[in-house]
Amino acid sequence: MKFFNFFLIIFITLTTSIKADSNKNLMKQLKDGEKLIFIRHAYAPGSGDPNNFNLNDCSTQRNLSNEGRKQAKYIGKFFKKNKIKIDKILSSEWCRCKETASIAFNFFETKKFLNSFYSSKFAKNKKKQMIELKKYIDDWKSDKNLVLVTHYVVISEAINYASGSGEIIITDKNFNRIGNIEIEY
């Protein structure tokens, strides 16, 4: 039993230092700029959207909860505290993404290529959106970072990663995942 406890302590110590080192490396890369920062919208209870969904009417959509608004606020604090340089903040046209971007950053512009294609109503848009997203990134030039506030399905399709609500995923311009940050609030 003492032998097991010894190895458990060694394992915890090593993984904690590895995690700390990888976080330092990730922060350095963010501060270096030229990264894509995918953010899945903050917490909005449920999945998908109601049948009466209307893109121009937030009352018909699945929206951020109070917990989601708090999470969005902490996302913004993370960027300010760490002085991460941002070129632009782009958001899906869905209200939960726009609200996340607004609370976290105060300013953003919407892009259709970041919209959800989760429901069958929008599934036909997936291929076109991915082409437009990749073209936008190919044309994007900045020494700062580009923030993309979007949905699980877009992140999953673009970088093959299953994101959680409010999770920050950092990639290079070729959509290679560098790391992720889950904001604690």
Secondary structure as GFF3:
##gff-version 3
##sequence-region A 1 185
A	DSSP	alpha_helix	2	32	.	.	.	ID=ss1
A	DSSP	beta_strand	36	40	.	.	.	ID=ss2
A	DSSP	three_ten_helix	58	60	.	.	.	ID=ss3
A	DSSP	alpha_helix	66	81	.	.	.	ID=ss4
A	DSSP	beta_strand	86	91	.	.	.	ID=ss5
A	DSSP	alpha_helix	95	105	.	.	.	ID=ss6
A	DSSP	beta_strand	109	110	.	.	.	ID=ss7
A	DSSP	three_ten_helix	112	114	.	.	.	ID=ss8
A	DSSP	three_ten_helix	123	125	.	.	.	ID=ss9
A	DSSP	alpha_helix	126	139	.	.	.	ID=ss10
A	DSSP	beta_strand	145	150	.	.	.	ID=ss11
A	DSSP	alpha_helix	152	159	.	.	.	ID=ss12
A	DSSP	beta_strand	168	171	.	.	.	ID=ss13
A	DSSP	beta_strand	177	181	.	.	.	ID=ss14
###
